Amino acid sequence: MGTKQINHPTAGTMTMEHMTFRVYDAPELKLTIYRPLKENDSIKKLNLLMNGG
């Protein structure tokens, strides 16, 4: 688990927490989940992007 800043061309900087899961039998496969944090209004910005705003 860690954090990452993403710079979106319209929304600006968003801070995300991320976690990566790997498949035991196929280590080349992985799933990364990003969750917006309150920093930089990331939750609000992501909601606006998802709603076409």
PyMOL Python script that loads the backbone (N, CA, C, O; Angstrom):
from pymol import cmd

cmd.read_pdbstr("""\
ATOM      1  N   MET A   1       0.855  -1.163   0.000  1.00  0.00           N
ATOM      2  CA  MET A   1       0.000   0.000   0.000  1.00  0.00           C
ATOM      3  C   MET A   1       0.906   1.231   0.000  1.00  0.00           C
ATOM      4  O   MET A   1       1.974   1.241   0.611  1.00  0.00           O
ATOM      5  N   GLY A   2       0.449   2.265  -0.700  1.00  0.00           N
ATOM      6  CA  GLY A   2       1.210   3.493  -0.763  1.00  0.00           C
ATOM      7  C   GLY A   2       0.331   4.606  -1.295  1.00  0.00           C
ATOM      8  O   GLY A   2      -0.867   4.415  -1.501  1.00  0.00           O
ATOM      9  N   THR A   3       0.929   5.774  -1.517  1.00  0.00           N
ATOM     10  CA  THR A   3       0.191   6.898  -2.079  1.00  0.00           C
ATOM     11  C   THR A   3       0.873   7.349  -3.360  1.00  0.00           C
ATOM     12  O   THR A   3       2.069   7.140  -3.562  1.00  0.00           O
ATOM     13  N   LYS A   4       0.083   7.970  -4.213  1.00  0.00           N
ATOM     14  CA  LYS A   4       0.593   8.437  -5.494  1.00  0.00           C
ATOM     15  C   LYS A   4      -0.166   9.692  -5.876  1.00  0.00           C
ATOM     16  O   LYS A   4      -1.377   9.778  -5.671  1.00  0.00           O
ATOM     17  N   GLN A   5       0.545  10.670  -6.434  1.00  0.00           N
ATOM     18  CA  GLN A   5      -0.107  11.858  -6.950  1.00  0.00           C
ATOM     19  C   GLN A   5      -0.265  11.709  -8.452  1.00  0.00           C
ATOM     20  O   GLN A   5       0.674  11.346  -9.161  1.00  0.00           O
ATOM     21  N   ILE A   6      -1.470  11.995  -8.924  1.00  0.00           N
ATOM     22  CA  ILE A   6      -1.791  11.903 -10.343  1.00  0.00           C
ATOM     23  C   ILE A   6      -2.125  13.303 -10.820  1.00  0.00           C
ATOM     24  O   ILE A   6      -2.936  13.995 -10.204  1.00  0.00           O
ATOM     25  N   ASN A   7      -1.507  13.724 -11.912  1.00  0.00           N
ATOM     26  CA  ASN A   7      -1.791  15.040 -12.486  1.00  0.00           C
ATOM     27  C   ASN A   7      -2.693  14.866 -13.701  1.00  0.00           C
ATOM     28  O   ASN A   7      -2.250  14.458 -14.774  1.00  0.00           O
ATOM     29  N   HIS A   8      -3.972  15.189 -13.503  1.00  0.00           N
ATOM     30  CA  HIS A   8      -4.958  15.079 -14.580  1.00  0.00           C
ATOM     31  C   HIS A   8      -4.988  16.404 -15.344  1.00  0.00           C
ATOM     32  O   HIS A   8      -4.913  17.468 -14.730  1.00  0.00           O
ATOM     33  N   PRO A   9      -5.097  16.353 -16.688  1.00  0.00           N
ATOM     34  CA  PRO A   9      -5.044  17.592 -17.469  1.00  0.00           C
ATOM     35  C   PRO A   9      -6.143  18.607 -17.147  1.00  0.00           C
ATOM     36  O   PRO A   9      -5.921  19.810 -17.282  1.00  0.00           O
ATOM     37  N   THR A  10      -7.318  18.149 -16.724  1.00  0.00           N
ATOM     38  CA  THR A  10      -8.400  19.096 -16.400  1.00  0.00           C
ATOM     39  C   THR A  10      -8.614  19.249 -14.902  1.00  0.00           C
ATOM     40  O   THR A  10      -8.805  20.363 -14.412  1.00  0.00           O
ATOM     41  N   ALA A  11      -8.583  18.157 -14.181  1.00  0.00           N
ATOM     42  CA  ALA A  11      -8.892  18.190 -12.747  1.00  0.00           C
ATOM     43  C   ALA A  11      -7.714  18.679 -11.909  1.00  0.00           C
ATOM     44  O   ALA A  11      -7.909  19.176 -10.800  1.00  0.00           O
ATOM     45  N   GLY A  12      -6.522  18.546 -12.416  1.00  0.00           N
ATOM     46  CA  GLY A  12      -5.341  18.949 -11.647  1.00  0.00           C
ATOM     47  C   GLY A  12      -4.781  17.784 -10.843  1.00  0.00           C
ATOM     48  O   GLY A  12      -4.990  16.620 -11.187  1.00  0.00           O
ATOM     49  N   THR A  13      -4.074  18.105  -9.779  1.00  0.00           N
ATOM     50  CA  THR A  13      -3.404  17.087  -8.964  1.00  0.00           C
ATOM     51  C   THR A  13      -4.388  16.407  -8.031  1.00  0.00           C
ATOM     52  O   THR A  13      -5.154  17.060  -7.321  1.00  0.00           O
ATOM     53  N   MET A  14      -4.352  15.070  -8.047  1.00  0.00           N
ATOM     54  CA  MET A  14      -5.159  14.265  -7.136  1.00  0.00           C
ATOM     55  C   MET A  14      -4.222  13.306  -6.412  1.00  0.00           C
ATOM     56  O   MET A  14      -3.271  12.792  -7.001  1.00  0.00           O
ATOM     57  N   THR A  15      -4.497  13.068  -5.132  1.00  0.00           N
ATOM     58  CA  THR A  15      -3.696  12.143  -4.338  1.00  0.00           C
ATOM     59  C   THR A  15      -4.494  10.873  -4.124  1.00  0.00           C
ATOM     60  O   THR A  15      -5.635  10.909  -3.664  1.00  0.00           O
ATOM     61  N   MET A  16      -3.880   9.753  -4.461  1.00  0.00           N
ATOM     62  CA  MET A  16      -4.544   8.454  -4.365  1.00  0.00           C
ATOM     63  C   MET A  16      -3.750   7.511  -3.462  1.00  0.00           C
ATOM     64  O   MET A  16      -2.521   7.551  -3.402  1.00  0.00           O
ATOM     65  N   GLU A  17      -4.493   6.672  -2.772  1.00  0.00           N
ATOM     66  CA  GLU A  17      -3.895   5.556  -2.053  1.00  0.00           C
ATOM     67  C   GLU A  17      -4.014   4.358  -2.991  1.00  0.00           C
ATOM     68  O   GLU A  17      -5.050   4.176  -3.629  1.00  0.00           O
ATOM     69  N   HIS A  18      -2.975   3.548  -3.081  1.00  0.00           N
ATOM     70  CA  HIS A  18      -3.066   2.404  -3.981  1.00  0.00           C
ATOM     71  C   HIS A  18      -2.613   1.122  -3.306  1.00  0.00           C
ATOM     72  O   HIS A  18      -1.773   1.117  -2.406  1.00  0.00           O
ATOM     73  N   MET A  19      -3.208   0.035  -3.782  1.00  0.00           N
ATOM     74  CA  MET A  19      -2.895  -1.298  -3.277  1.00  0.00           C
ATOM     75  C   MET A  19      -2.851  -2.232  -4.483  1.00  0.00           C
ATOM     76  O   MET A  19      -3.719  -2.168  -5.353  1.00  0.00           O
ATOM     77  N   THR A  20      -1.850  -3.093  -4.534  1.00  0.00           N
ATOM     78  CA  THR A  20      -1.701  -4.015  -5.657  1.00  0.00           C
ATOM     79  C   THR A  20      -1.829  -5.448  -5.166  1.00  0.00           C
ATOM     80  O   THR A  20      -1.226  -5.835  -4.164  1.00  0.00           O
ATOM     81  N   PHE A  21      -2.620  -6.224  -5.885  1.00  0.00           N
ATOM     82  CA  PHE A  21      -2.811  -7.640  -5.589  1.00  0.00           C
ATOM     83  C   PHE A  21      -2.206  -8.453  -6.730  1.00  0.00           C
ATOM     84  O   PHE A  21      -2.376  -8.108  -7.899  1.00  0.00           O
ATOM     85  N   ARG A  22      -1.514  -9.511  -6.400  1.00  0.00           N
ATOM     86  CA  ARG A  22      -0.936 -10.389  -7.412  1.00  0.00           C
ATOM     87  C   ARG A  22      -1.583 -11.769  -7.323  1.00  0.00           C
ATOM     88  O   ARG A  22      -1.993 -12.216  -6.252  1.00  0.00           O
ATOM     89  N   VAL A  23      -1.663 -12.426  -8.469  1.00  0.00           N
ATOM     90  CA  VAL A  23      -2.221 -13.775  -8.539  1.00  0.00           C
ATOM     91  C   VAL A  23      -1.104 -14.752  -8.182  1.00  0.00           C
ATOM     92  O   VAL A  23      -0.049 -14.748  -8.818  1.00  0.00           O
ATOM     93  N   TYR A  24      -1.327 -15.578  -7.182  1.00  0.00           N
ATOM     94  CA  TYR A  24      -0.290 -16.488  -6.697  1.00  0.00           C
ATOM     95  C   TYR A  24       0.255 -17.399  -7.802  1.00  0.00           C
ATOM     96  O   TYR A  24       1.468 -17.565  -7.927  1.00  0.00           O
ATOM     97  N   ASP A  25      -0.632 -17.985  -8.597  1.00  0.00           N
ATOM     98  CA  ASP A  25      -0.202 -18.926  -9.636  1.00  0.00           C
ATOM     99  C   ASP A  25       0.293 -18.237 -10.906  1.00  0.00           C
ATOM    100  O   ASP A  25       0.874 -18.891 -11.772  1.00  0.00           O
ATOM    101  N   ALA A  26       0.076 -16.944 -11.029  1.00  0.00           N
ATOM    102  CA  ALA A  26       0.507 -16.197 -12.217  1.00  0.00           C
ATOM    103  C   ALA A  26       1.039 -14.836 -11.759  1.00  0.00           C
ATOM    104  O   ALA A  26       0.336 -13.833 -11.885  1.00  0.00           O
ATOM    105  N   PRO A  27       2.266 -14.782 -11.231  1.00  0.00           N
ATOM    106  CA  PRO A  27       2.794 -13.548 -10.643  1.00  0.00           C
ATOM    107  C   PRO A  27       2.915 -12.384 -11.631  1.00  0.00           C
ATOM    108  O   PRO A  27       3.080 -11.238 -11.214  1.00  0.00           O
ATOM    109  N   GLU A  28       2.835 -12.667 -12.939  1.00  0.00           N
ATOM    110  CA  GLU A  28       2.892 -11.578 -13.918  1.00  0.00           C
ATOM    111  C   GLU A  28       1.564 -10.819 -13.996  1.00  0.00           C
ATOM    112  O   GLU A  28       1.496  -9.732 -14.569  1.00  0.00           O
ATOM    113  N   LEU A  29       0.509 -11.401 -13.414  1.00  0.00           N
ATOM    114  CA  LEU A  29      -0.788 -10.735 -13.376  1.00  0.00           C
ATOM    115  C   LEU A  29      -0.929  -9.964 -12.069  1.00  0.00           C
ATOM    116  O   LEU A  29      -0.566 -10.452 -10.999  1.00  0.00           O
ATOM    117  N   LYS A  30      -1.462  -8.753 -12.176  1.00  0.00           N
ATOM    118  CA  LYS A  30      -1.694  -7.970 -10.961  1.00  0.00           C
ATOM    119  C   LYS A  30      -2.880  -7.049 -11.161  1.00  0.00           C
ATOM    120  O   LYS A  30      -3.231  -6.694 -12.286  1.00  0.00           O
ATOM    121  N   LEU A  31      -3.487  -6.671 -10.056  1.00  0.00           N
ATOM    122  CA  LEU A  31      -4.616  -5.753 -10.039  1.00  0.00           C
ATOM    123  C   LEU A  31      -4.257  -4.630  -9.075  1.00  0.00           C
ATOM    124  O   LEU A  31      -3.964  -4.878  -7.905  1.00  0.00           O
ATOM    125  N   THR A  32      -4.281  -3.396  -9.568  1.00  0.00           N
ATOM    126  CA  THR A  32      -3.988  -2.245  -8.720  1.00  0.00           C
ATOM    127  C   THR A  32      -5.262  -1.443  -8.533  1.00  0.00           C
ATOM    128  O   THR A  32      -5.943  -1.103  -9.501  1.00  0.00           O
ATOM    129  N   ILE A  33      -5.579  -1.143  -7.284  1.00  0.00           N
ATOM    130  CA  ILE A  33      -6.775  -0.383  -6.937  1.00  0.00           C
ATOM    131  C   ILE A  33      -6.328   0.973  -6.384  1.00  0.00           C
ATOM    132  O   ILE A  33      -5.482   1.052  -5.493  1.00  0.00           O
ATOM    133  N   TYR A  34      -6.919   2.037  -6.936  1.00  0.00           N
ATOM    134  CA  TYR A  34      -6.633   3.393  -6.472  1.00  0.00           C
ATOM    135  C   TYR A  34      -7.857   3.935  -5.749  1.00  0.00           C
ATOM    136  O   TYR A  34      -8.986   3.769  -6.211  1.00  0.00           O
ATOM    137  N   ARG A  35      -7.626   4.587  -4.603  1.00  0.00           N
ATOM    138  CA  ARG A  35      -8.699   5.185  -3.812  1.00  0.00           C
ATOM    139  C   ARG A  35      -8.330   6.641  -3.558  1.00  0.00           C
ATOM    140  O   ARG A  35      -7.261   6.924  -3.019  1.00  0.00           O
ATOM    141  N   PRO A  36      -9.206   7.566  -3.941  1.00  0.00           N
ATOM    142  CA  PRO A  36      -8.881   8.984  -3.740  1.00  0.00           C
ATOM    143  C   PRO A  36      -8.850   9.351  -2.253  1.00  0.00           C
ATOM    144  O   PRO A  36      -9.647   8.857  -1.456  1.00  0.00           O
ATOM    145  N   LEU A  37      -7.918  10.220  -1.909  1.00  0.00           N
ATOM    146  CA  LEU A  37      -7.802  10.719  -0.543  1.00  0.00           C
ATOM    147  C   LEU A  37      -8.331  12.150  -0.478  1.00  0.00           C
ATOM    148  O   LEU A  37      -8.559  12.780  -1.510  1.00  0.00           O
ATOM    149  N   LYS A  38      -8.525  12.660   0.738  1.00  0.00           N
ATOM    150  CA  LYS A  38      -9.044  14.019   0.911  1.00  0.00           C
ATOM    151  C   LYS A  38      -8.049  15.089   0.461  1.00  0.00           C
ATOM    152  O   LYS A  38      -8.445  16.205   0.127  1.00  0.00           O
ATOM    153  N   GLU A  39      -6.760  14.749   0.453  1.00  0.00           N
ATOM    154  CA  GLU A  39      -5.743  15.719   0.056  1.00  0.00           C
ATOM    155  C   GLU A  39      -6.012  16.237  -1.352  1.00  0.00           C
ATOM    156  O   GLU A  39      -6.436  15.482  -2.227  1.00  0.00           O
ATOM    157  N   ASN A  40      -5.766  17.520  -1.567  1.00  0.00           N
ATOM    158  CA  ASN A  40      -5.928  18.171  -2.870  1.00  0.00           C
ATOM    159  C   ASN A  40      -7.361  18.067  -3.400  1.00  0.00           C
ATOM    160  O   ASN A  40      -7.569  18.154  -4.611  1.00  0.00           O
ATOM    161  N   ASP A  41      -8.347  17.885  -2.527  1.00  0.00           N
ATOM    162  CA  ASP A  41      -9.753  17.726  -2.955  1.00  0.00           C
ATOM    163  C   ASP A  41      -9.918  16.582  -3.956  1.00  0.00           C
ATOM    164  O   ASP A  41     -10.756  16.660  -4.854  1.00  0.00           O
ATOM    165  N   SER A  42      -9.130  15.532  -3.804  1.00  0.00           N
ATOM    166  CA  SER A  42      -9.109  14.422  -4.763  1.00  0.00           C
ATOM    167  C   SER A  42     -10.462  13.729  -4.904  1.00  0.00           C
ATOM    168  O   SER A  42     -10.849  13.363  -6.013  1.00  0.00           O
ATOM    169  N   ILE A  43     -11.176  13.546  -3.817  1.00  0.00           N
ATOM    170  CA  ILE A  43     -12.480  12.874  -3.868  1.00  0.00           C
ATOM    171  C   ILE A  43     -13.452  13.706  -4.693  1.00  0.00           C
ATOM    172  O   ILE A  43     -14.144  13.181  -5.566  1.00  0.00           O
ATOM    173  N   LYS A  44     -13.503  14.996  -4.415  1.00  0.00           N
ATOM    174  CA  LYS A  44     -14.395  15.901  -5.139  1.00  0.00           C
ATOM    175  C   LYS A  44     -14.026  15.941  -6.629  1.00  0.00           C
ATOM    176  O   LYS A  44     -14.907  15.872  -7.487  1.00  0.00           O
ATOM    177  N   LYS A  45     -12.747  16.051  -6.931  1.00  0.00           N
ATOM    178  CA  LYS A  45     -12.301  16.118  -8.328  1.00  0.00           C
ATOM    179  C   LYS A  45     -12.655  14.838  -9.082  1.00  0.00           C
ATOM    180  O   LYS A  45     -13.117  14.900 -10.221  1.00  0.00           O
ATOM    181  N   LEU A  46     -12.443  13.687  -8.461  1.00  0.00           N
ATOM    182  CA  LEU A  46     -12.751  12.425  -9.126  1.00  0.00           C
ATOM    183  C   LEU A  46     -14.260  12.288  -9.359  1.00  0.00           C
ATOM    184  O   LEU A  46     -14.685  11.822 -10.416  1.00  0.00           O
ATOM    185  N   ASN A  47     -15.064  12.691  -8.375  1.00  0.00           N
ATOM    186  CA  ASN A  47     -16.515  12.662  -8.547  1.00  0.00           C
ATOM    187  C   ASN A  47     -16.953  13.547  -9.701  1.00  0.00           C
ATOM    188  O   ASN A  47     -17.817  13.155 -10.485  1.00  0.00           O
ATOM    189  N   LEU A  48     -16.371  14.730  -9.817  1.00  0.00           N
ATOM    190  CA  LEU A  48     -16.698  15.624 -10.929  1.00  0.00           C
ATOM    191  C   LEU A  48     -16.332  14.989 -12.272  1.00  0.00           C
ATOM    192  O   LEU A  48     -17.101  15.073 -13.230  1.00  0.00           O
ATOM    193  N   LEU A  49     -15.167  14.360 -12.342  1.00  0.00           N
ATOM    194  CA  LEU A  49     -14.745  13.696 -13.583  1.00  0.00           C
ATOM    195  C   LEU A  49     -15.678  12.552 -13.952  1.00  0.00           C
ATOM    196  O   LEU A  49     -16.016  12.370 -15.121  1.00  0.00           O
ATOM    197  N   MET A  50     -16.090  11.786 -12.957  1.00  0.00           N
ATOM    198  CA  MET A  50     -16.963  10.638 -13.227  1.00  0.00           C
ATOM    199  C   MET A  50     -18.366  11.050 -13.658  1.00  0.00           C
ATOM    200  O   MET A  50     -19.056  10.306 -14.355  1.00  0.00           O
ATOM    201  N   ASN A  51     -18.784  12.260 -13.228  1.00  0.00           N
ATOM    202  CA  ASN A  51     -20.108  12.753 -13.573  1.00  0.00           C
ATOM    203  C   ASN A  51     -20.089  13.699 -14.768  1.00  0.00           C
ATOM    204  O   ASN A  51     -21.056  14.417 -15.021  1.00  0.00           O
ATOM    205  N   GLY A  52     -18.979  13.691 -15.500  1.00  0.00           N
ATOM    206  CA  GLY A  52     -18.878  14.504 -16.708  1.00  0.00           C
ATOM    207  C   GLY A  52     -18.645  15.985 -16.478  1.00  0.00           C
ATOM    208  O   GLY A  52     -18.826  16.793 -17.389  1.00  0.00           O
ATOM    209  N   GLY A  53     -18.240  16.349 -15.258  1.00  0.00           N
ATOM    210  CA  GLY A  53     -18.070  17.773 -14.932  1.00  0.00           C
ATOM    211  C   GLY A  53     -16.711  18.259 -14.990  1.00  0.00           C
ATOM    212  O   GLY A  53     -16.465  19.438 -14.734  1.00  0.00           O
TER     213      GLY A  53
END
""", "prot")
cmd.dss("prot")
cmd.show_as("cartoon", "prot")
cmd.util.cbc("prot")
cmd.orient("prot")
